[in-house]
Amino acid sequence: MTVCFCSSLANLISHLNLDVPMADLERDTIQTKTEHDVSQESAAGNGANHGQSGVSSVEAFNRVLYHSGKKGKVLLITLVFSIGLTMFAYALDQGITSQFNTMATSSFSMHAELGAVNTASQIIRAISKPFIGKLADITSRPTTYLVVLVFYAVGFAVAASCTNLAAYTVGICFTAFGKSGLDLLSDIIVGDLTTLQWRAFWGGMLSTPFLVTTFVNGFIAESFIPEKWRWGLGMFAIMVPVLLIPAIWNLYGMQHKAKKAGMISMGDSGNARKHGEQVHGVSAYASLAWRGIIEIDLAGLVLLGLAFSLILLPFTLAQSAKGGWSNASMIAMLVCGLVILVLFGIFEVWFAPKPIMTRRILKNKAFLAAVMVDIFNQMASATRNNYFSSYIYIIKPWSNYVWTVFLGTTTLCLCLFSPLGGLLHAKTHRYKTLMVTGAVLKLIGYAILITGSNRSTEKTGALVASQILLGTGALTVIGARVGSQASVPHEDMATVISNLSLWSTLGSSVGYTIASSIWTEKMLAYMRDECPTGTPESTLKKIYGSIKVLRTKYEWDDPIRQGAVRAYTRTNGVIFITATLLAVIPVIFSLMMPGKRRDVMDSISDFNNSWQTITSESSRTQLPTLDLMVHLLKFPRDRSHTISREFGIVSRMLTTKTADKSKQRSSASVPKKSGILNLLEIYPRRDNYRERIFFDT
């Protein structure tokens, strides 16, 4: 299977944008838009044309490089394979390090604090992507890759060599920053190497390593768990840099060749792509950096991250702190967090030059419904997942291989359902149907984990079915992404995508906190109830603090092991009930999503994005009126019957008005603005026509 994956990477070479012109329009497909593109669009404002010219310049350089001889081809091929193998290693990391986290916290006899580690890392991931995207704008692709690689490798080195949980958490937070960068930059490189026609496909190919690594990770678990988890973390600190450095070196090489040729390469900064100019000198970089800080609302992101950290972490740490909630530091953290959250709100409303969420976005019903779906999806998933691997490790006498492969089943199903959902959407255009279907199936997946006695199930069949059903969450993600993007004009696309990512990741941190607070409050008390009478308190605290001790020191039939299993089912029963209740909310908000077909919304979106082109082109083109409309709106006549009634009336009025005016002039001329002005009188410019069409059923 590894050979197949490498072969598919080789096939990418044949689809590089070397001889194929860039597609004019994205329609009836789910395109992968990276959050770096988002940061570029935010920075450019109305600079969509700059972005297109920047991509075209990169395509031109790729063509020149590919046809420049053997060295140019070697650069491109090496880059593709280096990125591909790095993503393979990264997939291994994603599938096994959560188990290493569990073993690490158990090694410090602080297994209950696993939630604190996950919460902190998720907050870092949430706020780091906008910063990394802007760093790529200011510096260059390879420089940004180098920065995130240093964070990634140093983080794993710190985590592998730590002597306490605090140091381990710091290391994991460093790796969280690095992982965000690898996610983002790999999507960027795929965008640079492919045309729009193939971008969604090859973007999806970044997930294909999971089809292999799910099973490979089973062998890694057999080798490194439970005692050698430090070596497992150290393996990634070595492997990923070795695989990624060739790509970084090649990107620097491309940048150098492009500079000599006076062109733009995929290694250049976003600023060079948008404006076609390189930045030189400390003052120019400082000016650009300051502008980037304003554009990503860095102050707002920092305030938001601090607020969530100070509010959530006390809930995960209170039970282990001296005096619990009576500890003054817990109360101080919570109060400070709430104060900072209020300051964040004040700053965003009255002081932020470019707030994280604009007022126009906040009034968009489709976006609000989509973001609520994503937030509570991630929250429910994190609540269930936080201690799920520990639960399976204790209640099932499975080998480490079977345990790891079972945990990877959901990821495997996500990779399978994602392309299936994309094909269904391409055929039906019903993103709301996808959202509701995925949300209902996920709700069932959570519910079947609960038994009639409010305990969690131990039945293998129910556990496997739950893993598969939860993999259908890909359908909800696709629907939420498509629906939210279709509901906004192009200039708001950046805000929508970045906010979906930000708030859903923060939703995960809340979910980890919920699970941790339940675990720390319930588990030890349930162990006292379920374990044999007379079990020493010291023994209970040992097995509470370390699943490794519980699994390795006590045989399956040992009364203490069986008592602990019953305590685990009681505690996880509460956790799974909570996750199920949270999973109801995405179903509700999925039903609240507007239900228009995506092809209708594509046409409306195209119409909206063509306003400036219409007003500029109509004054100088000599095309006949109807052909001009077809040309500008990219709307084939043979698809006119698929348009909604409202949009059909509007487009016919525009065509009629322009045709009437043309009779008063030369038959070859085109009226300048009469049809546009007539349309604006019916549907005013500030997107009211979009809201009326989108939300009227």
C-alpha positions, -999 to +999 in steps of 0.1 A: +000+000+000+029+023+006+041+016-029+006+026-042+007+058-023+041+067-037+028+058-072-001+082-067+024+109-058+043+102-090+010+106-109+007+141-094+037+151-115+017+145-146-010+168-133+012+197-122+000+230-137+027+229-164+007+229-196-029+233-184-043+269-181-059+278-148-096+271-146-118+302-147-144+291-123-150+267-094-185+252-098-203+220-087-172+207-068-159+210-034-126+229-037-100+228-010-092+264+001-063+266+025-063+290+054-032+306+039-053+315+009-077+329+035-050+351+051-040+363+016-075+372+007-080+390+040-048+410+035-056+418-001-091+431+006-104+435-030-072+420-043-086+389-058-071+398-091-037+401-075-041+366-060-051+352-095-021+369-111+002+356-083-010+320-089-006+325-127+030+337-121+038+306-101+023+284-128+044+302-154+075+296-134+066+259-129+063+255-167+096+272-172+112+251-145+098+218-158+109+225-193+143+239-183+160+205-184+168+176-160+176+198-130+143+216-131+124+183-133+144+169-104+136+199-083+098+194-088+098+157-085+119+158-053+096+184-038+065+162-045+081+131-030+095+149+000+061+165+008+044+132+002+066+112+025+065+140+051+027+137+051+030+100+055+051+104+086+027+131+098-002+107+094+018+082+116+022+109+141-015+118+141-025+082+146-002+072+175+008+102+196-025+104+214-017+069+228+018+081+237+001+110+255-019+085+275+012+065+284+032+097+293+006+110+318+004+075+333+041+074+337+039+105+359+009+089+378-012+118+365-034+101+339-064+123+349-045+154+337-046+141+302-074+165+296-052+195+306-026+184+280-052+181+252-069+214+262-037+234+261-025+219+228-059+226+211-059+262+221-024+266+206-035+250+174-066+272+172-047+305+174-015+296+156-028+290+120-036+327+112-001+336+125+016+309+104-003+320+073+007+356+078+043+345+084+043+328+050+030+360+035+058+381+050+088+358+046+086+328+023+073+292+021+106+275+029+114+299+058+079+293+073+085+255+068+118+259+087+101+277+116+073+252+120+098+223+117+119+237+145+088+239+167+078+204+158+112+188+163+120+207+195+086+200+209+089+163+205+125+164+218+113+182+250+084+158+254+106+128+250+132+139+275+109+155+301+109+146+338+075+159+347+040+166+333+045+204+331+076+200+308+057+174+287+028+198+282+052+225+270+067+201+245+032+190+232+022+227+228+053+233+207+044+203+185+009+216+183+023+248+167+044+227+143+015+205+134-007+235+125+021+247+102+026+213+085-012+211+079-013+246+065+018+246+044+012+212+028-022+224+016-005+255+002+021+235-017-006+213-032-024+245-043+008+257-059+014+225-078-021+219-091-047+237-111-081+244-097-096+215-116-073+190-097-068+209-064-096+193-045-085+158-056-049+162-047-058+181-015-078+150-006-048+128-014-031+143+016-054+122+037-047+089+019-017+080+040-042+073+068-055+043+048-020+027+054-008+043+086-038+031+106-024-004+103+013+005+105+006+023+138-005-010+153+031-023+149+045+009+163+023+005+193+035-030+198+071-018+198+068+013+220+038+009+243+037+010+273+074+014+284+091+030+254+068+059+246+098+083+248+115+065+219+083+068+199+082+106+204+119+109+196+113+089+164+091+117+150+116+144+162+141+127+138+120+113+110+100+143+100+130+167+097+149+142+076+120+138+052+111+175+050+145+191+047+148+181+010+115+200+003+128+231+021+161+230+003+143+226-031+119+255-023+149+277-015+165+266-048+133+274-067+132+308-050+168+315-061+162+304-097+130+325-099+149+356-086+176+352-112+149+349-139+128+378-126+099+355-119+078+343-089+081+308-076+060+287-052+087+294-026+082+331-026+062+351+000+025+358-003+034+395-006+055+387-037+026+368-052+000+395-046+020+425-056+048+410-077+075+426-056+101+414-032+106+429+002+141+441+011+155+457+042+146+456+079+123+486+078+103+471+049+099+438+067+090+456+099+063+476+081+049+445+065+050+426+098+030+454+115+005+453+088+002+416+091-003+419+129-033+442+122-047+420+095-049+388+115-060+407+146-031+392+166-041+411+198-076+397+196-063+361+190-039+365+220-067+377+243-090+349+231-063+323+237-055+336+272-092+338+281-099+302+271-068+289+288-075+306+321-112+296+320-108+260+310-076+248+327-089+252+363-117+227+355-091+201+345-067+209+374-089+217+403-094+182+417-056+175+418-048+210+432-042+213+469-076+222+484-094+218+451-117+247+443-107+262+477-073+269+462-070+306+456-050+301+423-080+282+407-104+310+415-079+336+404-073+319+370-111+316+364-118+353+373-089+365+352-100+344+323-136+358+325-122+394+327-100+388+297-129+373+277-149+405+284-119+426+273-117+406+242-154+413+234-149+450+240-117+451+219-134+433+190-165+455+190-149+490+195-112+489+190-100+461+166-091+476+132-100+442+116-120+421+140-120+383+139-157+383+130-173+412+111-208+424+118-219+413+084-208+378+091-225+378+125-258+386+108-254+357+083-278+330+093-262+303+072-227+310+086-240+310+122-257+277+117-226+262+101-203+274+128-226+261+156-226+227+139-188+226+137-183+238+173-206+213+189-195+185+165-159+190+177-170+195+213-189+162+214-161+144+196-134+157+221-156+149+251-159+113+239-123+109+227-104+123+256-103+091+277-117+067+251-083+051+243-078+046+281-112+031+284-106+006+256-071-002+270-086-012+304-119-029+295-106-050+266-077-075+269-066-067+234-031-065+221-016-031+215-019-037+178-056-044+179-061-016+203-044+009+181-061-002+148-095-001+165-088+035+176-078+044+141-111+030+126-129+064+128-100+082+110-101+054+084-138+059+079-134+097+077-109+092+048-134+069+030-165+090+037-149+123+027-146+115-011-179+097-010-196+128+005-178+149-022-192+127-050-227+127-035-226+165-033-213+168-069-242+147-080-270+161-059-258+196-048-277+190-015-253+201+012-280+204+038-290+168+032-254+158+038-252+178+070-284+164+084-275+128+074-240+130+089-253+147+121-280+121+127-256+092+121-231+107+145-258+111+171-266+074+167-229+066+170-227+083+203-260+069+216-251+032+210-222+035+234-246+039+263-264+009+280-297+009+297-281+013+331-264+045+320-230+028+318-208+026+288-210-005+267-184-032+267-197-050+236-173-052+208-200-050+181-214-018+195-180-002+199-170-010+163-204+002+149-199+035+169-165+040+154-178+036+119-209+058+124-187+085+139-167+084+107-197+097+088-191+130+104-172+138+072-206+144+056-215+171+081-181+188+077-185+189+039-220+203+042-211+230+067-181+241+047-200+243+014-231+259+029-212+286+048-191+295+018-220+296-006-239+321+017-213+349+015-198+371-012-162+365-022-148+392+000-161+375+031-149+340+021-116+344+041-134+354+073-158+324+070-132+298+065-108+311+092-136+315+117-149+280+111-114+266+118-108+289+148-141+283+167-144+245+159-109+240+173-117+260+204-148+238+207-125+208+209-107+224+238-140+229+256-149+192+250-116+180+265-123+202+295-158+187+300-144+152+298-116+160+322-139+176+348-162+146+347-133+121+350-115+139+379-148+143+398-162+108+393-136+082+387-118+079+420-151+078+439-165+051+416-133+031+421-139+032+458-174+019+453-166-008+428-133-023+439-133-049+467-139-037+502-107-031+520-087-021+489-060+003+502-064+040+493-029+040+480-037+012+456-068+030+444-047+062+437-021+042+419-045+026+394-064+060+391-032+078+382-018+052+358-036+029+333-002+013+328-002+001+364-038-011+362-032-030+329+002-046+337+001-052+375-034-068+376-045-097+356-078-096+338-097-118+364-082-099+394-111-085+415-094-050+416-091-051+377-128-060+374-138-034+399-118-008+380-135-019+348-169-013+364-158+021+376-146+029+340-180+020+326-198+042+351-175+072+345-175+068+307-213+063+308-216+099+321-191+111+295-209+094+266-243+107+278-228+142+278-213+137+243-247+124+230-265+155+244-239+177+227-244+158+195-281+167+194-272+204+188-256+198+154-287+180+142-308+211+152-286+236+135-282+214+104-320+216+100-318+253+103-294+256+074-309+271+042-318+243+018-312+258-016-293+236-041-256+244-044-258+249-082-283+277-076-260+293-051-230+289-074-248+308-101-258+335-076-223+337-062-209+340-098-234+367-104-224+386-073-187+383-081-193+396-116-207+430-106-174+449-111-166+430-142-200+439-157-197+476-150-162+477-164-166+453-194-199+467-206-184+501-212-158+488-237-169+454-251-187+450-284-202+417-276-240+414-280-259+418-247-270+383-241-236+368-250-220+394-227-241+381-198-233+345-206-197+354-209-195+374-177-217+352-155-203+320-168-238+307-169-246+283-198-279+288-214-287+251-213-286+252-175-310+282-172-338+259-161-320+250-129-320+285-116-344+295-089-374+315-100-362+346-083-328+346-099-344+338-133-366+368-131-337+391-121-314+379-149-342+381-175-350+417-164-313+426-168-311+411-202-344+427-212-334+461-200-300+460-218-317+447-250-343+476-249-316+502-245-295+486-273-323+493-297-319+530-291-282+528-299-261+510-325-270+473-327-234+464-319-231+486-288-239+476-252-256+498-226-233+509-198-253+507-166-290+509-172-296+472-166-273+472-136-290+502-120-325+487-126-313+455-109-298+474-080-332+492-075-348+458-070-321+441-050-299+468-034-261+464-036-254+453+000-262+417-007-299+420+002-307+403-031-285+374-019-303+371+014-337+372-002-329+345-027-309+324-003-334+323+026-367+324+008-380+289+003 
